[in-house]
């Protein structure tokens, strides 16, 4: 039986190594969203339900992200040894740096991530190798999910050896729990999965925050 992800066994792994090509010249991870860097918003929302943070990014991103997180919870960095291999490779790198059995993987561009849902994903992952939401469109929400570190690392390694890049490829090798859309809605609005890829989406996110 896999260990249960108790409160002292939880890491928040923030994946931030993308190049933000649809966002423009600025790294969206540290873009000022309503007065707070976007990655800091993700960390602040996760802080109540995890005990440690790991940030996966490229080497050149570290200074700006460290500054964005100053004054918040401590975070370690897991720098991509080979940049630009996509989010699955970033997840693998980040999980290798975790010191807990389970980690919640969240993309840096999900500023509305709901801690109640993440806590539930940890609970659903207990005794298994992952817990992931699957909405009615059939899409697995692999970048807001909980993984047991060792099996996911090994599955990512095999996927990369097969020249696969989608996060769902290693996921499908695991013993994973599915949280369907109805179950998600018991804990969070679907906006928890909203990501910010473009300036237009960024402006919409700012407007929503102003209305809160």
Secondary structure, 3 states (H helix, E strand, C coil): CCCCCCHHHEEEEEECCCCCCCCCCCCHHHCEECCEEHHHHHHHHHHHHCCEEEEEECHHHHHHHHHHCCCCCCEEEEECCCCCCCHHHHHHHHHHCCCCCEEEEEECCCCCCCHHHHHHHHHHHCCCCEEEEECCCCCECCCEEEEEHHHHHHHHHHHHHCCCCCHHHHHCCCCEEEEEHHHHHCCCCHHHHCCCCCHHHHHHHHHHHHHC
